Amino acid sequence: MNDEFKDIERMLKSMPLRKAPPSLDARILRPRRFPRWSRALVGGLAAAAAAALALALWLPRHNASDPIPEEAPPQTAGLAPAPDAAARPGPQPGHTIEETVSHVTYEGLIVPDGKTPMRVLQQRTVNRTWVADESGRFALDSAVPDDQIILVQAQIQ
């Protein structure tokens, strides 16, 4: 086997080499130009990254759970501020916010009767209620979880 490789090496060494054409050097040394769509893609990704950075810097300063400032709203000439708390912007004592969050996860595949495959899904639902106190801040009043197991017939081919 080594003799075969030596013969091939001898044959390759004895072959005359051709000089590379000048166009090859020109192609190699020519600056690479990217198509317009690739420049647009890079520009779009840069704009998306800048928007994400701006949003990340803006969100911590504007939190919905921050308390309402106690300072008076700006006055207009000739109008006096309302003396009662009902004129103050924002949530009033006793206001409630209700939220329902549902989450479904895939738990696996079972064959309960030995013939029909069933997908097992777990649905977790949490009902939350917040109530505004006297200062206008919301406090979590209740959180009620509810778990359900759902079986769906699997179509296996």
N, C-alpha and C positions, 0 to 999 in steps of 0.2 A: 504494500500500500504506500509506503514511503517512496518507493521508486516512481510510482505514478505521479505523486506530487512534485518530485524532483524534475521529472520530464516536463510537467506543465510549467514549472518555474523557469526551466531552461528555454522553453518555447516562448514564454512571455518576455524574457530578458532579450531574446534575439530579435523580437519584433521592433521595427523602427518606430520612434515616437513622432507624433505630428505636433507642429507648433500651434498653440492656441491662437484663434483669430483675434484681431484687435477689437472686434465688437464685443467679445466676452469681457475684456477689461473695462470697456465703456459701460457695459451693463452692471458690472460689479461696483464700479465707482460712482454710478449715478445715484443721487439722493433718492430715498424712498418717498413716494407720494402716496398718502393715504386717501381712499375714496371719500367723497363728501358725506356719505351716510355714516362712516365711522367717526368723522369729526363731529357730526350732529349727535351721535350716540354719546360720545365722551362729554360734550357740552350739556346734554340732558342729564346725564348722571351727576355731573358737577352741580347743576342747578338743584337736583333732588337732594344731594348731600347738604347743600347750603340751606335748603328749606328745612331739612330734618334738624340741622344744628340750631337754626333760629327757633324752631318749635321747642327743642330741648331746653334752650335757654329761657324761653318765655313761660313755659308751663310752671316751673317751680314758683314763679312770682305771682301767679294767678291761680290760686287754689280755691276751689269752691267751698272748702271747709273753714276758710279764714273767717274770723268774726267780722261783723259789720262795724265799721268805725262809728264811734259815738259823736263825732263832730257834726255840726249842723250843715245841711245842704246850702249851696250858694243862694244868696238872696237876690231877688229882683226888686227894683225900685218900686216902692209903694205897697209891697206885700209883706205882711208879718208872718213869722213862722207859726205853724200850727202847734198849739200847746200840748196836744195829746200824742200818745205813742202811735196811734193809728195813721198819722200823717207821715211817719218815718218810713222810708223805703226799706224793703226787705221783708223777711218773714216776721210774722206777728206771733206772740206766744200762743201755743196751742196748735199752730199749723203743723200738718203732718206730710211726710213724703213716704210713699210706699214704692218699693222696688222688688221685682221678681227676677231672679237670675236662674237660668236653667242650663245644665251642662250634661251632655250625653257622651258616654265613653263605651268603646267596644271592649267586651270582656272575654270573648272567645267564641268557640264553636262547640256545641254539644249535640248528641244524638240520643234524646231521651227514650224513644221507643225502638231504637235499633234500626230504624229505616229512614226517618226524616231528619236531615241535619237542620239545626236551628242556631241562629246567631244570637248571642246573649249581649244585650245592651243595658247599661245602667244609666238611669236618668236621675240626676240630683237637682232638686229645685229648692231655692232658699228665698223665702219671703221676708223682707226686712222692712221695718217701719222706723222712721226717725220723727221725733217731735221737737219743735222749737221751744226753748225755755224763755224765761223773762228777758234775757239779754239778746235774744235773736239768734243764738247758736243752736244748731241741731245736735241732738244726742240720740244715739241708737236706743230705741225703746224695746224692740223685740226682733228676733231672728228665728224663723221657724223653718227647719229643714224638712224635706220630704224626699225619700229615696224610693225608686221603683225599678223593678227588673222587667225588661221587655224582651220577649222571645219573638224573633222574626224568622220565617222559613227561609233557609239559604238555598239559592239556586246554584247547584254545583254541576258543572258539565264535565 
